[in-house]
Amino acid sequence: MTAPHLRAGQRAEDIAEAYLSARGLVTLARNHRCRGGEIDLVMREGATLVFVEVRARASAAFGGAAASITAAKRQRVVLAARHYLAAEGIDAPCRFDVVLLQSGRVEWLRAAFEA
């Protein structure tokens, strides 16, 4: 049985994936993990590989979903992205996007941070 917080995370990723797919992105992988990092969604938009971090919060209390993306979290996402590129043998333009789910709203931050 899956813990409630994991089910909530999966639902958030499902919503983000559907939102981005409706806007033309194609899913390549979900929950790519390596030692020290994880990427929620790996997608493609044209020739660009898009690494997507999904953050969900019930409210804006304590800074909300955007504030939860710390420098350490960004480093873990970049590490996992490098691992994915090496494992798949991909040499393509990349960017890091964030999808925020908060108070029933979806916000897509394209190129939210850089490696």
Backbone atoms as SQL, in Angstrom:
CREATE TABLE atoms (id INTEGER PRIMARY KEY, chain TEXT, resi INTEGER, resn TEXT, atom TEXT, x REAL, y REAL, z REAL);
INSERT INTO atoms VALUES
  (1, 'A', 1, 'MET', 'N', 0.832, -1.179, 0.000),
  (2, 'A', 1, 'MET', 'CA', 0.000, 0.000, 0.000),
  (3, 'A', 1, 'MET', 'C', 0.879, 1.245, 0.000),
  (4, 'A', 2, 'THR', 'N', 0.501, 2.253, -0.774),
  (5, 'A', 2, 'THR', 'CA', 1.289, 3.475, -0.910),
  (6, 'A', 2, 'THR', 'C', 0.897, 4.485, 0.148),
  (7, 'A', 3, 'ALA', 'N', 1.882, 5.143, 0.713),
  (8, 'A', 3, 'ALA', 'CA', 1.634, 6.176, 1.728),
  (9, 'A', 3, 'ALA', 'C', 0.858, 7.335, 1.118),
  (10, 'A', 4, 'PRO', 'N', 0.008, 8.001, 1.916),
  (11, 'A', 4, 'PRO', 'CA', -0.803, 9.108, 1.392),
  (12, 'A', 4, 'PRO', 'C', 0.012, 10.210, 0.726),
  (13, 'A', 5, 'HIS', 'N', 1.170, 10.573, 1.295),
  (14, 'A', 5, 'HIS', 'CA', 1.951, 11.652, 0.688),
  (15, 'A', 5, 'HIS', 'C', 2.525, 11.229, -0.664),
  (16, 'A', 6, 'LEU', 'N', 2.794, 9.938, -0.845),
  (17, 'A', 6, 'LEU', 'CA', 3.281, 9.454, -2.137),
  (18, 'A', 6, 'LEU', 'C', 2.163, 9.449, -3.177),
  (19, 'A', 7, 'ARG', 'N', 0.971, 9.069, -2.745),
  (20, 'A', 7, 'ARG', 'CA', -0.185, 9.113, -3.661),
  (21, 'A', 7, 'ARG', 'C', -0.462, 10.549, -4.086),
  (22, 'A', 8, 'ALA', 'N', -0.350, 11.495, -3.171),
  (23, 'A', 8, 'ALA', 'CA', -0.574, 12.907, -3.494),
  (24, 'A', 8, 'ALA', 'C', 0.476, 13.382, -4.497),
  (25, 'A', 9, 'GLY', 'N', 1.718, 12.950, -4.312),
  (26, 'A', 9, 'GLY', 'CA', 2.778, 13.313, -5.250),
  (27, 'A', 9, 'GLY', 'C', 2.532, 12.739, -6.632),
  (28, 'A', 10, 'GLN', 'N', 2.062, 11.501, -6.693),
  (29, 'A', 10, 'GLN', 'CA', 1.748, 10.878, -7.980),
  (30, 'A', 10, 'GLN', 'C', 0.606, 11.615, -8.679),
  (31, 'A', 11, 'ARG', 'N', -0.402, 12.004, -7.900),
  (32, 'A', 11, 'ARG', 'CA', -1.525, 12.767, -8.481),
  (33, 'A', 11, 'ARG', 'C', -1.031, 14.098, -9.033),
  (34, 'A', 12, 'ALA', 'N', -0.159, 14.772, -8.289),
  (35, 'A', 12, 'ALA', 'CA', 0.388, 16.057, -8.742),
  (36, 'A', 12, 'ALA', 'C', 1.167, 15.863, -10.044),
  (37, 'A', 13, 'GLU', 'N', 1.960, 14.811, -10.116),
  (38, 'A', 13, 'GLU', 'CA', 2.713, 14.539, -11.340),
  (39, 'A', 13, 'GLU', 'C', 1.783, 14.202, -12.500),
  (40, 'A', 14, 'ASP', 'N', 0.705, 13.466, -12.237),
  (41, 'A', 14, 'ASP', 'CA', -0.284, 13.161, -13.280),
  (42, 'A', 14, 'ASP', 'C', -0.895, 14.448, -13.827),
  (43, 'A', 15, 'ILE', 'N', -1.255, 15.359, -12.933),
  (44, 'A', 15, 'ILE', 'CA', -1.855, 16.635, -13.345),
  (45, 'A', 15, 'ILE', 'C', -0.856, 17.440, -14.173),
  (46, 'A', 16, 'ALA', 'N', 0.385, 17.523, -13.694),
  (47, 'A', 16, 'ALA', 'CA', 1.417, 18.288, -14.406),
  (48, 'A', 16, 'ALA', 'C', 1.683, 17.680, -15.785),
  (49, 'A', 17, 'GLU', 'N', 1.782, 16.355, -15.840),
  (50, 'A', 17, 'GLU', 'CA', 2.037, 15.688, -17.121),
  (51, 'A', 17, 'GLU', 'C', 0.904, 15.957, -18.112),
  (52, 'A', 18, 'ALA', 'N', -0.330, 15.850, -17.666),
  (53, 'A', 18, 'ALA', 'CA', -1.475, 16.112, -18.540),
  (54, 'A', 18, 'ALA', 'C', -1.478, 17.566, -19.010),
  (55, 'A', 19, 'TYR', 'N', -1.174, 18.480, -18.102),
  (56, 'A', 19, 'TYR', 'CA', -1.136, 19.917, -18.419),
  (57, 'A', 19, 'TYR', 'C', -0.088, 20.194, -19.501),
  (58, 'A', 20, 'LEU', 'N', 1.106, 19.652, -19.326),
  (59, 'A', 20, 'LEU', 'CA', 2.180, 19.897, -20.288),
  (60, 'A', 20, 'LEU', 'C', 1.930, 19.160, -21.603),
  (61, 'A', 21, 'SER', 'N', 1.397, 17.958, -21.538),
  (62, 'A', 21, 'SER', 'CA', 1.078, 17.212, -22.755),
  (63, 'A', 21, 'SER', 'C', 0.049, 17.956, -23.603),
  (64, 'A', 22, 'ALA', 'N', -0.918, 18.566, -22.951),
  (65, 'A', 22, 'ALA', 'CA', -1.941, 19.344, -23.658),
  (66, 'A', 22, 'ALA', 'C', -1.333, 20.565, -24.346),
  (67, 'A', 23, 'ARG', 'N', -0.135, 20.945, -23.928),
  (68, 'A', 23, 'ARG', 'CA', 0.551, 22.097, -24.508),
  (69, 'A', 23, 'ARG', 'C', 1.672, 21.668, -25.453),
  (70, 'A', 24, 'GLY', 'N', 1.653, 20.384, -25.838),
  (71, 'A', 24, 'GLY', 'CA', 2.546, 19.909, -26.880),
  (72, 'A', 24, 'GLY', 'C', 3.806, 19.180, -26.447),
  (73, 'A', 25, 'LEU', 'N', 4.068, 19.058, -25.153),
  (74, 'A', 25, 'LEU', 'CA', 5.247, 18.334, -24.702),
  (75, 'A', 25, 'LEU', 'C', 4.972, 16.836, -24.739),
  (76, 'A', 26, 'VAL', 'N', 6.018, 16.061, -24.970),
  (77, 'A', 26, 'VAL', 'CA', 5.908, 14.601, -25.061),
  (78, 'A', 26, 'VAL', 'C', 6.693, 13.990, -23.900),
  (79, 'A', 27, 'THR', 'N', 6.053, 13.098, -23.176),
  (80, 'A', 27, 'THR', 'CA', 6.696, 12.444, -22.031),
  (81, 'A', 27, 'THR', 'C', 7.676, 11.379, -22.499),
  (82, 'A', 28, 'LEU', 'N', 8.890, 11.440, -21.944),
  (83, 'A', 28, 'LEU', 'CA', 9.914, 10.434, -22.214),
  (84, 'A', 28, 'LEU', 'C', 10.126, 9.519, -21.014),
  (85, 'A', 29, 'ALA', 'N', 10.014, 10.080, -19.802),
  (86, 'A', 29, 'ALA', 'CA', 10.230, 9.284, -18.588),
  (87, 'A', 29, 'ALA', 'C', 9.567, 9.965, -17.400),
  (88, 'A', 30, 'ARG', 'N', 9.256, 9.155, -16.397),
  (89, 'A', 30, 'ARG', 'CA', 8.728, 9.660, -15.122),
  (90, 'A', 30, 'ARG', 'C', 9.587, 9.113, -13.998),
  (91, 'A', 31, 'ASN', 'N', 9.807, 9.952, -13.014),
  (92, 'A', 31, 'ASN', 'CA', 10.517, 9.562, -11.801),
  (93, 'A', 31, 'ASN', 'C', 11.866, 8.890, -12.096),
  (94, 'A', 32, 'HIS', 'N', 12.667, 9.558, -12.904),
  (95, 'A', 32, 'HIS', 'CA', 14.018, 9.053, -13.159),
  (96, 'A', 32, 'HIS', 'C', 14.845, 9.290, -11.902),
  (97, 'A', 33, 'ARG', 'N', 15.377, 8.198, -11.359),
  (98, 'A', 33, 'ARG', 'CA', 16.151, 8.285, -10.120),
  (99, 'A', 33, 'ARG', 'C', 17.585, 7.848, -10.351),
  (100, 'A', 34, 'CYS', 'N', 18.459, 8.491, -9.621),
  (101, 'A', 34, 'CYS', 'CA', 19.843, 8.056, -9.549),
  (102, 'A', 34, 'CYS', 'C', 20.303, 8.345, -8.123),
  (103, 'A', 35, 'ARG', 'N', 21.452, 7.858, -7.790),
  (104, 'A', 35, 'ARG', 'CA', 21.970, 8.117, -6.444),
  (105, 'A', 35, 'ARG', 'C', 22.136, 9.633, -6.273),
  (106, 'A', 36, 'GLY', 'N', 21.382, 10.191, -5.360),
  (107, 'A', 36, 'GLY', 'CA', 21.514, 11.612, -5.064),
  (108, 'A', 36, 'GLY', 'C', 20.519, 12.529, -5.748),
  (109, 'A', 37, 'GLY', 'N', 19.632, 11.996, -6.593),
  (110, 'A', 37, 'GLY', 'CA', 18.692, 12.894, -7.260),
  (111, 'A', 37, 'GLY', 'C', 17.548, 12.176, -7.938),
  (112, 'A', 38, 'GLU', 'N', 16.552, 12.968, -8.310),
  (113, 'A', 38, 'GLU', 'CA', 15.384, 12.443, -9.021),
  (114, 'A', 38, 'GLU', 'C', 14.785, 13.545, -9.871),
  (115, 'A', 39, 'ILE', 'N', 14.245, 13.131, -11.022),
  (116, 'A', 39, 'ILE', 'CA', 13.511, 14.046, -11.894),
  (117, 'A', 39, 'ILE', 'C', 12.086, 13.523, -11.969),
  (118, 'A', 40, 'ASP', 'N', 11.116, 14.407, -11.718),
  (119, 'A', 40, 'ASP', 'CA', 9.721, 13.991, -11.747),
  (120, 'A', 40, 'ASP', 'C', 9.288, 13.601, -13.156),
  (121, 'A', 41, 'LEU', 'N', 9.552, 14.480, -14.123),
  (122, 'A', 41, 'LEU', 'CA', 9.159, 14.223, -15.504),
  (123, 'A', 41, 'LEU', 'C', 10.296, 14.608, -16.441),
  (124, 'A', 42, 'VAL', 'N', 10.537, 13.765, -17.432),
  (125, 'A', 42, 'VAL', 'CA', 11.444, 14.113, -18.519),
  (126, 'A', 42, 'VAL', 'C', 10.563, 14.191, -19.759),
  (127, 'A', 43, 'MET', 'N', 10.563, 15.361, -20.402),
  (128, 'A', 43, 'MET', 'CA', 9.690, 15.566, -21.541),
  (129, 'A', 43, 'MET', 'C', 10.486, 16.181, -22.689),
  (130, 'A', 44, 'ARG', 'N', 9.872, 16.199, -23.853),
  (131, 'A', 44, 'ARG', 'CA', 10.507, 16.805, -25.016),
  (132, 'A', 44, 'ARG', 'C', 9.558, 17.843, -25.580),
  (133, 'A', 45, 'GLU', 'N', 10.122, 18.993, -25.913),
  (134, 'A', 45, 'GLU', 'CA', 9.376, 20.035, -26.616),
  (135, 'A', 45, 'GLU', 'C', 10.191, 20.378, -27.849),
  (136, 'A', 46, 'GLY', 'N', 9.752, 19.878, -28.996),
  (137, 'A', 46, 'GLY', 'CA', 10.547, 20.033, -30.216),
  (138, 'A', 46, 'GLY', 'C', 11.856, 19.287, -30.036),
  (139, 'A', 47, 'ALA', 'N', 12.978, 19.975, -30.254),
  (140, 'A', 47, 'ALA', 'CA', 14.295, 19.361, -30.105),
  (141, 'A', 47, 'ALA', 'C', 14.850, 19.507, -28.695),
  (142, 'A', 48, 'THR', 'N', 14.116, 20.190, -27.817),
  (143, 'A', 48, 'THR', 'CA', 14.607, 20.479, -26.471),
  (144, 'A', 48, 'THR', 'C', 14.124, 19.443, -25.476),
  (145, 'A', 49, 'LEU', 'N', 15.055, 18.945, -24.670),
  (146, 'A', 49, 'LEU', 'CA', 14.733, 18.034, -23.581),
  (147, 'A', 49, 'LEU', 'C', 14.369, 18.888, -22.374),
  (148, 'A', 50, 'VAL', 'N', 13.252, 18.574, -21.733),
  (149, 'A', 50, 'VAL', 'CA', 12.751, 19.378, -20.617),
  (150, 'A', 50, 'VAL', 'C', 12.679, 18.513, -19.373),
  (151, 'A', 51, 'PHE', 'N', 13.438, 18.908, -18.352),
  (152, 'A', 51, 'PHE', 'CA', 13.412, 18.234, -17.060),
  (153, 'A', 51, 'PHE', 'C', 12.452, 19.023, -16.176),
  (154, 'A', 52, 'VAL', 'N', 11.425, 18.341, -15.676),
  (155, 'A', 52, 'VAL', 'CA', 10.344, 19.023, -14.965),
  (156, 'A', 52, 'VAL', 'C', 10.313, 18.603, -13.499),
  (157, 'A', 53, 'GLU', 'N', 10.347, 19.600, -12.636),
  (158, 'A', 53, 'GLU', 'CA', 10.151, 19.396, -11.195),
  (159, 'A', 53, 'GLU', 'C', 8.716, 19.804, -10.884),
  (160, 'A', 54, 'VAL', 'N', 7.979, 18.940, -10.209),
  (161, 'A', 54, 'VAL', 'CA', 6.582, 19.208, -9.855),
  (162, 'A', 54, 'VAL', 'C', 6.521, 19.467, -8.353),
  (163, 'A', 55, 'ARG', 'N', 5.926, 20.584, -7.974),
  (164, 'A', 55, 'ARG', 'CA', 5.795, 20.939, -6.557),
  (165, 'A', 55, 'ARG', 'C', 4.332, 21.261, -6.277),
  (166, 'A', 56, 'ALA', 'N', 3.783, 20.611, -5.266),
  (167, 'A', 56, 'ALA', 'CA', 2.385, 20.815, -4.900),
  (168, 'A', 56, 'ALA', 'C', 2.298, 21.223, -3.441),
  (169, 'A', 57, 'ARG', 'N', 1.471, 22.202, -3.174),
  (170, 'A', 57, 'ARG', 'CA', 1.201, 22.663, -1.816),
  (171, 'A', 57, 'ARG', 'C', -0.271, 23.035, -1.729),
  (172, 'A', 58, 'ALA', 'N', -0.840, 22.796, -0.575),
  (173, 'A', 58, 'ALA', 'CA', -2.257, 23.103, -0.376),
  (174, 'A', 58, 'ALA', 'C', -2.504, 24.614, -0.313),
  (175, 'A', 59, 'SER', 'N', -1.501, 25.357, 0.177),
  (176, 'A', 59, 'SER', 'CA', -1.673, 26.802, 0.311),
  (177, 'A', 59, 'SER', 'C', -0.327, 27.496, 0.176),
  (178, 'A', 60, 'ALA', 'N', -0.362, 28.810, 0.237),
  (179, 'A', 60, 'ALA', 'CA', 0.858, 29.611, 0.136),
  (180, 'A', 60, 'ALA', 'C', 1.553, 29.769, 1.482),
  (181, 'A', 61, 'ALA', 'N', 1.034, 29.143, 2.510),
  (182, 'A', 61, 'ALA', 'CA', 1.659, 29.234, 3.832),
  (183, 'A', 61, 'ALA', 'C', 3.104, 28.732, 3.753),
  (184, 'A', 62, 'PHE', 'N', 3.962, 29.329, 4.506),
  (185, 'A', 62, 'PHE', 'CA', 5.376, 28.961, 4.553),
  (186, 'A', 62, 'PHE', 'C', 6.055, 29.132, 3.200),
  (187, 'A', 63, 'GLY', 'N', 5.581, 30.068, 2.383),
  (188, 'A', 63, 'GLY', 'CA', 6.219, 30.360, 1.103),
  (189, 'A', 63, 'GLY', 'C', 5.621, 29.647, -0.085),
  (190, 'A', 64, 'GLY', 'N', 4.774, 28.657, 0.135),
  (191, 'A', 64, 'GLY', 'CA', 4.102, 27.972, -0.961),
  (192, 'A', 64, 'GLY', 'C', 5.010, 27.037, -1.731),
  (193, 'A', 65, 'ALA', 'N', 4.513, 26.597, -2.869),
  (194, 'A', 65, 'ALA', 'CA', 5.204, 25.591, -3.677),
  (195, 'A', 65, 'ALA', 'C', 6.528, 26.103, -4.235),
  (196, 'A', 66, 'ALA', 'N', 6.565, 27.326, -4.707),
  (197, 'A', 66, 'ALA', 'CA', 7.789, 27.871, -5.308),
  (198, 'A', 66, 'ALA', 'C', 8.926, 27.945, -4.305),
  (199, 'A', 67, 'ALA', 'N', 8.624, 28.303, -3.076),
  (200, 'A', 67, 'ALA', 'CA', 9.661, 28.439, -2.056),
  (201, 'A', 67, 'ALA', 'C', 10.273, 27.101, -1.670),
  (202, 'A', 68, 'SER', 'N', 9.611, 26.003, -2.021),
  (203, 'A', 68, 'SER', 'CA', 10.124, 24.685, -1.648),
  (204, 'A', 68, 'SER', 'C', 11.237, 24.195, -2.577),
  (205, 'A', 69, 'ILE', 'N', 11.521, 24.957, -3.619),
  (206, 'A', 69, 'ILE', 'CA', 12.580, 24.570, -4.548),
  (207, 'A', 69, 'ILE', 'C', 13.873, 25.275, -4.126),
  (208, 'A', 70, 'THR', 'N', 14.580, 24.638, -3.227),
  (209, 'A', 70, 'THR', 'CA', 15.795, 25.205, -2.660),
  (210, 'A', 70, 'THR', 'C', 16.984, 24.974, -3.588),
  (211, 'A', 71, 'ALA', 'N', 18.102, 25.603, -3.264),
  (212, 'A', 71, 'ALA', 'CA', 19.327, 25.387, -4.041),
  (213, 'A', 71, 'ALA', 'C', 19.731, 23.917, -4.003),
  (214, 'A', 72, 'ALA', 'N', 19.575, 23.274, -2.851),
  (215, 'A', 72, 'ALA', 'CA', 19.915, 21.853, -2.729),
  (216, 'A', 72, 'ALA', 'C', 19.016, 21.008, -3.631),
  (217, 'A', 73, 'LYS', 'N', 17.739, 21.336, -3.700),
  (218, 'A', 73, 'LYS', 'CA', 16.807, 20.598, -4.558),
  (219, 'A', 73, 'LYS', 'C', 17.199, 20.782, -6.018),
  (220, 'A', 74, 'ARG', 'N', 17.527, 22.003, -6.407),
  (221, 'A', 74, 'ARG', 'CA', 17.948, 22.254, -7.789),
  (222, 'A', 74, 'ARG', 'C', 19.198, 21.436, -8.125),
  (223, 'A', 75, 'GLN', 'N', 20.138, 21.350, -7.195),
  (224, 'A', 75, 'GLN', 'CA', 21.355, 20.565, -7.426),
  (225, 'A', 75, 'GLN', 'C', 21.029, 19.087, -7.638),
  (226, 'A', 76, 'ARG', 'N', 20.079, 18.565, -6.865),
  (227, 'A', 76, 'ARG', 'CA', 19.703, 17.157, -7.019),
  (228, 'A', 76, 'ARG', 'C', 19.030, 16.902, -8.370),
  (229, 'A', 77, 'VAL', 'N', 18.232, 17.855, -8.829),
  (230, 'A', 77, 'VAL', 'CA', 17.579, 17.714, -10.135),
  (231, 'A', 77, 'VAL', 'C', 18.625, 17.766, -11.250),
  (232, 'A', 78, 'VAL', 'N', 19.575, 18.684, -11.150),
  (233, 'A', 78, 'VAL', 'CA', 20.633, 18.798, -12.156),
  (234, 'A', 78, 'VAL', 'C', 21.477, 17.521, -12.179),
  (235, 'A', 79, 'LEU', 'N', 21.807, 16.979, -11.025),
  (236, 'A', 79, 'LEU', 'CA', 22.563, 15.727, -10.950),
  (237, 'A', 79, 'LEU', 'C', 21.817, 14.605, -11.660),
  (238, 'A', 80, 'ALA', 'N', 20.527, 14.480, -11.383),
  (239, 'A', 80, 'ALA', 'CA', 19.718, 13.429, -12.017),
  (240, 'A', 80, 'ALA', 'C', 19.604, 13.666, -13.523),
  (241, 'A', 81, 'ALA', 'N', 19.529, 14.916, -13.948),
  (242, 'A', 81, 'ALA', 'CA', 19.458, 15.233, -15.384),
  (243, 'A', 81, 'ALA', 'C', 20.747, 14.808, -16.082),
  (244, 'A', 82, 'ARG', 'N', 21.875, 15.099, -15.465),
  (245, 'A', 82, 'ARG', 'CA', 23.156, 14.689, -16.047),
  (246, 'A', 82, 'ARG', 'C', 23.235, 13.156, -16.152),
  (247, 'A', 83, 'HIS', 'N', 22.741, 12.491, -15.121),
  (248, 'A', 83, 'HIS', 'CA', 22.718, 11.032, -15.138),
  (249, 'A', 83, 'HIS', 'C', 21.833, 10.531, -16.280),
  (250, 'A', 84, 'TYR', 'N', 20.660, 11.111, -16.429),
  (251, 'A', 84, 'TYR', 'CA', 19.736, 10.700, -17.489),
  (252, 'A', 84, 'TYR', 'C', 20.382, 10.883, -18.866),
  (253, 'A', 85, 'LEU', 'N', 20.990, 12.030, -19.093),
  (254, 'A', 85, 'LEU', 'CA', 21.619, 12.302, -20.391),
  (255, 'A', 85, 'LEU', 'C', 22.718, 11.292, -20.689),
  (256, 'A', 86, 'ALA', 'N', 23.538, 11.002, -19.687),
  (257, 'A', 86, 'ALA', 'CA', 24.629, 10.044, -19.878),
  (258, 'A', 86, 'ALA', 'C', 24.089, 8.634, -20.110),
  (259, 'A', 87, 'ALA', 'N', 23.105, 8.232, -19.314),
  (260, 'A', 87, 'ALA', 'CA', 22.545, 6.882, -19.423),
  (261, 'A', 87, 'ALA', 'C', 21.865, 6.655, -20.771),
  (262, 'A', 88, 'GLU', 'N', 21.219, 7.691, -21.288),
  (263, 'A', 88, 'GLU', 'CA', 20.494, 7.572, -22.553),
  (264, 'A', 88, 'GLU', 'C', 21.350, 7.945, -23.761),
  (265, 'A', 89, 'GLY', 'N', 22.557, 8.476, -23.522),
  (266, 'A', 89, 'GLY', 'CA', 23.431, 8.885, -24.623),
  (267, 'A', 89, 'GLY', 'C', 22.861, 10.044, -25.420),
  (268, 'A', 90, 'ILE', 'N', 22.228, 10.977, -24.723),
  (269, 'A', 90, 'ILE', 'CA', 21.555, 12.097, -25.384),
  (270, 'A', 90, 'ILE', 'C', 22.432, 13.348, -25.329),
  (271, 'A', 91, 'ASP', 'N', 22.534, 14.014, -26.470),
  (272, 'A', 91, 'ASP', 'CA', 23.207, 15.305, -26.559),
  (273, 'A', 91, 'ASP', 'C', 22.222, 16.247, -27.246),
  (274, 'A', 92, 'ALA', 'N', 21.462, 16.974, -26.447),
  (275, 'A', 92, 'ALA', 'CA', 20.420, 17.845, -26.985),
  (276, 'A', 92, 'ALA', 'C', 20.310, 19.080, -26.105),
  (277, 'A', 93, 'PRO', 'N', 19.726, 20.146, -26.634),
  (278, 'A', 93, 'PRO', 'CA', 19.479, 21.306, -25.778),
  (279, 'A', 93, 'PRO', 'C', 18.525, 20.906, -24.649),
  (280, 'A', 94, 'CYS', 'N', 18.769, 21.436, -23.458),
  (281, 'A', 94, 'CYS', 'CA', 17.960, 21.088, -22.288),
  (282, 'A', 94, 'CYS', 'C', 17.532, 22.345, -21.539),
  (283, 'A', 95, 'ARG', 'N', 16.456, 22.171, -20.779),
  (284, 'A', 95, 'ARG', 'CA', 16.055, 23.232, -19.852),
  (285, 'A', 95, 'ARG', 'C', 15.370, 22.597, -18.657),
  (286, 'A', 96, 'PHE', 'N', 15.274, 23.384, -17.591),
  (287, 'A', 96, 'PHE', 'CA', 14.666, 22.929, -16.351),
  (288, 'A', 96, 'PHE', 'C', 13.409, 23.761, -16.098),
  (289, 'A', 97, 'ASP', 'N', 12.266, 23.093, -16.123),
  (290, 'A', 97, 'ASP', 'CA', 10.985, 23.740, -15.869),
  (291, 'A', 97, 'ASP', 'C', 10.457, 23.297, -14.514),
  (292, 'A', 98, 'VAL', 'N', 9.543, 24.083, -13.985),
  (293, 'A', 98, 'VAL', 'CA', 8.869, 23.747, -12.735),
  (294, 'A', 98, 'VAL', 'C', 7.373, 23.908, -12.965),
  (295, 'A', 99, 'VAL', 'N', 6.602, 22.945, -12.469),
  (296, 'A', 99, 'VAL', 'CA', 5.148, 23.074, -12.468),
  (297, 'A', 99, 'VAL', 'C', 4.722, 23.161, -11.009),
  (298, 'A', 100, 'LEU', 'N', 4.044, 24.267, -10.687),
  (299, 'A', 100, 'LEU', 'CA', 3.558, 24.511, -9.331),
  (300, 'A', 100, 'LEU', 'C', 2.068, 24.239, -9.288),
  (301, 'A', 101, 'LEU', 'N', 1.641, 23.450, -8.314),
  (302, 'A', 101, 'LEU', 'CA', 0.222, 23.182, -8.094),
  (303, 'A', 101, 'LEU', 'C', -0.095, 23.689, -6.698),
  (304, 'A', 102, 'GLN', 'N', -0.951, 24.695, -6.646),
  (305, 'A', 102, 'GLN', 'CA', -1.256, 25.304, -5.354),
  (306, 'A', 102, 'GLN', 'C', -2.639, 25.935, -5.390),
  (307, 'A', 103, 'SER', 'N', -3.402, 25.653, -4.382),
  (308, 'A', 103, 'SER', 'CA', -4.745, 26.228, -4.246),
  (309, 'A', 103, 'SER', 'C', -5.581, 26.007, -5.497),
  (310, 'A', 104, 'GLY', 'N', -5.473, 24.821, -6.097),
  (311, 'A', 104, 'GLY', 'CA', -6.278, 24.492, -7.270),
  (312, 'A', 104, 'GLY', 'C', -5.780, 25.094, -8.575),
  (313, 'A', 105, 'ARG', 'N', -4.635, 25.749, -8.560),
  (314, 'A', 105, 'ARG', 'CA', -4.073, 26.380, -9.769),
  (315, 'A', 105, 'ARG', 'C', -2.838, 25.623, -10.231),
  (316, 'A', 106, 'VAL', 'N', -2.615, 25.667, -11.543),
  (317, 'A', 106, 'VAL', 'CA', -1.407, 25.103, -12.131),
  (318, 'A', 106, 'VAL', 'C', -0.623, 26.262, -12.734),
  (319, 'A', 107, 'GLU', 'N', 0.649, 26.356, -12.375),
  (320, 'A', 107, 'GLU', 'CA', 1.515, 27.392, -12.926),
  (321, 'A', 107, 'GLU', 'C', 2.757, 26.718, -13.490),
  (322, 'A', 108, 'TRP', 'N', 3.061, 27.019, -14.759),
  (323, 'A', 108, 'TRP', 'CA', 4.207, 26.426, -15.453),
  (324, 'A', 108, 'TRP', 'C', 5.304, 27.469, -15.567),
  (325, 'A', 109, 'LEU', 'N', 6.427, 27.216, -14.946),
  (326, 'A', 109, 'LEU', 'CA', 7.573, 28.123, -15.015),
  (327, 'A', 109, 'LEU', 'C', 8.590, 27.513, -15.981),
  (328, 'A', 110, 'ARG', 'N', 8.619, 28.047, -17.199),
  (329, 'A', 110, 'ARG', 'CA', 9.577, 27.569, -18.201),
  (330, 'A', 110, 'ARG', 'C', 10.950, 28.110, -17.871),
  (331, 'A', 111, 'ALA', 'N', 11.968, 27.290, -18.038),
  (332, 'A', 111, 'ALA', 'CA', 13.355, 27.681, -17.766),
  (333, 'A', 111, 'ALA', 'C', 13.457, 28.317, -16.379),
  (334, 'A', 112, 'ALA', 'N', 12.944, 27.618, -15.387),
  (335, 'A', 112, 'ALA', 'CA', 12.879, 28.126, -14.016),
  (336, 'A', 112, 'ALA', 'C', 14.257, 28.284, -13.375),
  (337, 'A', 113, 'PHE', 'N', 15.191, 27.425, -13.790),
  (338, 'A', 113, 'PHE', 'CA', 16.562, 27.551, -13.296),
  (339, 'A', 113, 'PHE', 'C', 17.504, 26.921, -14.309),
  (340, 'A', 114, 'GLU', 'N', 18.804, 27.177, -14.129),
  (341, 'A', 114, 'GLU', 'CA', 19.815, 26.677, -15.045),
  (342, 'A', 114, 'GLU', 'C', 20.768, 25.731, -14.341),
  (343, 'A', 115, 'ALA', 'N', 21.436, 24.914, -15.116),
  (344, 'A', 115, 'ALA', 'CA', 22.422, 23.973, -14.563),
  (345, 'A', 115, 'ALA', 'C', 23.731, 24.691, -14.305);
